[in-house]
């Protein structure tokens, strides 16, 4: 059962319409990183989860994302209202589709369920959600840079802020599961190469000198990894 309250969680108050910016806002309505994608992704994921607390979290965030979709839709509506005779309006997708939001991204591509990333495993899904929030945050940051008025910018900053909040929630849920930093999940045990780092980006010229120094970091050093400086096919490796 759903109940819709017409008041948004953050006030949307646009003073001056800007249909060209509204077309950019479509990215967060019908785009890959948009609020519709997030809302549906988290909602469907919740049906896969047996942990009641994480299920509740996913559904709470999904419903909030539907609220964000409404806010983006209201901004698009406000930025395209009563300007259909202007040259700015005629140069946008709204000249053909009409004012208000549509299931399109900023380039006119239709929304697709292919944007959704859900796979039936809570660890996999939470990690996908962190990536989804990062994509949305990046898009909002780009929109904020070109926002035409302060009220639009304030709403976008609120939406960006909530992406950060959701990211932290997903990270905490992974931490509660003991999987925030553990790369393994599932039932199939990895083979003996699980701790090997293959150095596969080295270029060696004819004179034998190295063109560039191989980079080392925690991702290719002990105790987590054995570094294979010169990998050979079908031979036992010697770590360095």
C-alpha positions as CSV (number, residue, x, y, z in Angstrom):
1,X,0.0,0.0,0.0
2,X,1.3,3.4,-1.0
3,X,0.2,6.9,0.1
4,X,1.3,10.0,-1.8
5,X,1.7,13.3,0.0
6,X,1.7,16.2,-2.4
7,X,4.3,18.1,-0.3
8,X,7.9,17.3,-1.3
9,X,10.5,16.6,1.4
10,X,12.5,19.6,0.1
11,X,10.7,22.7,-1.4
12,X,11.0,23.2,-5.1
13,X,10.6,26.8,-6.0
14,X,11.8,27.9,-9.4
15,X,11.4,31.7,-10.2
16,X,12.5,31.8,-13.8
17,X,12.0,29.0,-16.4
18,X,15.0,27.8,-18.3
19,X,14.0,25.0,-20.7
20,X,17.5,24.3,-21.9
21,X,18.6,23.5,-18.4
22,X,15.4,21.5,-18.0
23,X,16.7,19.2,-20.8
24,X,19.8,18.6,-18.8
25,X,17.6,17.8,-15.8
26,X,16.0,15.0,-17.8
27,X,19.3,13.0,-17.1
28,X,18.1,12.6,-13.5
29,X,14.5,11.7,-14.5
30,X,14.8,9.2,-17.4
31,X,18.6,8.7,-17.5
32,X,20.8,5.9,-16.4
33,X,21.9,7.6,-13.2
34,X,18.4,9.1,-12.6
35,X,16.0,8.8,-9.7
36,X,13.6,6.4,-11.5
37,X,16.5,3.9,-12.0
38,X,17.5,4.1,-8.4
39,X,14.0,3.8,-7.0
40,X,13.2,0.7,-9.1
41,X,16.6,-0.9,-8.5
42,X,16.4,-0.7,-4.7
43,X,12.7,-1.6,-4.6
44,X,13.2,-4.8,-6.6
45,X,16.4,-5.7,-4.7
46,X,14.4,-5.6,-1.5
47,X,12.4,-8.7,-2.6
48,X,15.6,-10.7,-2.8
49,X,16.8,-9.9,0.8
50,X,16.1,-12.2,3.7
51,X,17.6,-9.9,6.3
52,X,14.6,-7.9,7.5
53,X,16.6,-4.8,8.5
54,X,18.3,-4.5,5.1
55,X,15.0,-5.2,3.3
56,X,13.5,-2.3,5.3
57,X,16.4,0.0,4.5
58,X,16.2,-0.7,0.8
59,X,12.5,0.0,0.7
60,X,12.8,3.2,2.7
61,X,15.5,4.5,0.4
62,X,13.6,3.3,-2.7
63,X,10.5,5.3,-1.6
64,X,12.8,8.3,-0.9
65,X,14.1,8.0,-4.4
66,X,10.6,8.1,-5.8
67,X,10.2,11.3,-3.9
68,X,13.4,12.6,-5.5
69,X,11.9,11.7,-8.9
70,X,9.0,13.8,-8.1
71,X,11.2,16.7,-7.2
72,X,13.2,16.4,-10.4
73,X,9.9,16.2,-12.3
74,X,8.6,19.4,-10.6
75,X,11.8,21.2,-11.5
76,X,11.5,20.2,-15.1
77,X,7.9,21.2,-15.1
78,X,8.7,24.6,-13.7
79,X,11.6,25.2,-16.1
80,X,9.4,24.4,-19.1
81,X,6.1,26.0,-18.1
82,X,4.7,28.9,-20.2
83,X,7.8,29.2,-22.3
84,X,6.7,27.2,-25.3
85,X,6.9,30.2,-27.7
86,X,10.5,31.0,-26.8
87,X,13.5,30.1,-29.0
88,X,15.1,28.5,-26.0
89,X,12.1,26.1,-25.7
90,X,12.0,25.4,-29.4
91,X,15.6,24.3,-29.3
92,X,15.0,21.5,-26.8
93,X,13.3,18.1,-26.7
94,X,10.2,19.7,-25.2
95,X,9.3,21.3,-28.5
96,X,8.3,17.9,-29.7
97,X,7.4,16.1,-26.5
98,X,5.7,18.9,-24.7
99,X,6.4,20.6,-21.3
100,X,7.2,18.7,-18.2
101,X,9.3,15.5,-17.6
102,X,9.5,12.6,-19.9
103,X,11.1,9.1,-19.7
104,X,14.1,10.4,-21.7
105,X,17.7,11.4,-20.8
106,X,19.2,14.7,-21.8
107,X,20.1,13.4,-25.2
108,X,16.6,12.1,-26.0
109,X,17.3,8.4,-25.4
110,X,14.3,6.5,-23.8
111,X,14.6,5.1,-20.3
112,X,15.3,1.4,-20.2
113,X,15.2,-1.3,-17.6
114,X,18.8,-2.2,-18.8
115,X,19.9,0.7,-16.5
116,X,18.9,-1.4,-13.4
117,X,21.6,-3.5,-11.7
118,X,20.1,-6.2,-9.4
119,X,21.3,-9.7,-9.1
120,X,19.6,-11.5,-6.2
121,X,22.6,-11.4,-3.7
122,X,22.5,-8.8,-1.0
123,X,26.3,-8.2,-1.0
124,X,26.4,-7.9,-4.8
125,X,23.4,-5.6,-4.8
126,X,24.6,-3.3,-2.0
127,X,27.9,-2.9,-3.9
128,X,26.0,-2.1,-7.1
129,X,24.0,0.5,-5.1
130,X,27.2,2.3,-4.0
131,X,28.2,2.6,-7.6
132,X,24.7,3.8,-8.6
133,X,24.8,6.5,-5.9
134,X,28.3,7.6,-7.1
135,X,27.0,8.0,-10.6
136,X,24.0,10.1,-9.5
137,X,26.2,12.2,-7.3
138,X,28.5,13.0,-10.2
139,X,25.6,13.9,-12.4
140,X,24.1,16.2,-9.8
141,X,27.5,17.9,-9.3
142,X,27.7,18.6,-13.1
143,X,24.1,20.0,-13.0
144,X,24.9,22.2,-10.0
145,X,27.8,23.8,-11.9
146,X,25.5,25.0,-14.7
147,X,22.3,25.6,-12.6
148,X,20.7,28.9,-13.8
149,X,19.3,30.1,-10.4
150,X,20.0,29.7,-6.7
151,X,16.7,27.8,-5.9
152,X,17.4,25.2,-8.5
153,X,21.0,24.9,-7.1
154,X,19.7,24.4,-3.5
155,X,17.4,21.6,-4.6
156,X,20.2,19.9,-6.5
157,X,22.5,20.2,-3.6
158,X,19.9,18.6,-1.4
159,X,19.6,15.7,-3.9
160,X,23.4,15.3,-4.1
161,X,23.6,15.3,-0.3
162,X,21.1,12.4,-0.1
163,X,23.2,10.4,-2.6
164,X,26.0,10.7,-0.1
165,X,23.8,9.7,2.8
166,X,22.5,6.6,0.9
167,X,26.1,5.6,0.0
168,X,27.0,5.6,3.7
169,X,23.9,3.6,4.6
170,X,24.8,0.9,2.0
171,X,28.4,0.9,3.3
172,X,27.2,0.5,6.9
173,X,24.9,-2.4,5.8
174,X,27.9,-4.1,4.1
175,X,29.9,-3.6,7.3
176,X,27.2,-5.1,9.4
177,X,27.4,-8.2,7.1
178,X,31.2,-8.2,7.5
179,X,31.5,-7.6,3.7
180,X,32.5,-3.9,3.4
181,X,36.2,-4.8,2.7
182,X,35.9,-8.6,2.1
183,X,35.9,-9.3,-1.7
184,X,34.5,-12.8,-1.3
185,X,30.8,-13.6,-1.3
186,X,28.8,-16.6,-2.4
187,X,29.4,-20.3,-2.0
188,X,32.1,-21.2,-4.6
189,X,35.6,-21.1,-3.1
190,X,38.3,-19.3,-5.2
191,X,41.3,-21.2,-6.6
192,X,44.9,-20.7,-5.8
193,X,45.3,-17.6,-7.9
194,X,43.1,-15.5,-5.6
195,X,46.1,-13.7,-4.1
196,X,48.1,-13.2,-7.3
197,X,48.7,-9.9,-9.0
198,X,49.8,-10.2,-12.6
199,X,52.0,-7.3,-13.9
200,X,50.5,-7.2,-17.4
201,X,51.1,-3.5,-18.3
202,X,54.9,-3.5,-18.7
203,X,56.4,-2.5,-22.0
204,X,60.0,-3.5,-22.9
205,X,61.7,-2.1,-25.9
206,X,64.3,-3.9,-28.1
207,X,67.3,-2.7,-26.0
208,X,65.8,-4.3,-22.9
209,X,65.4,-1.1,-21.0
210,X,62.1,-0.4,-19.2
211,X,60.0,2.4,-20.7
212,X,58.2,3.0,-17.4
213,X,58.5,2.0,-13.8
214,X,56.0,-0.6,-12.6
215,X,53.7,0.9,-10.0
216,X,53.4,-0.7,-6.7
217,X,50.7,-0.2,-4.0
218,X,48.6,-2.1,-1.5
219,X,46.8,-3.7,-4.4
220,X,49.8,-5.6,-5.5
221,X,51.9,-6.1,-2.3
222,X,52.1,-8.5,0.6
223,X,50.3,-9.6,2.8
224,X,47.3,-9.5,0.5
225,X,48.9,-10.2,-2.9
226,X,51.8,-12.1,-4.5
227,X,53.3,-9.9,-7.2
228,X,54.2,-11.7,-10.5
229,X,56.5,-9.4,-12.3
230,X,56.8,-11.4,-15.5
231,X,53.8,-13.7,-15.9
232,X,54.3,-16.7,-18.1
233,X,51.5,-18.9,-19.6
234,X,50.9,-22.4,-18.3
235,X,53.8,-22.3,-15.9
236,X,54.0,-22.1,-12.1
237,X,54.6,-18.6,-11.0
238,X,57.2,-17.2,-8.7
239,X,56.1,-14.2,-6.7
240,X,58.4,-11.2,-6.2
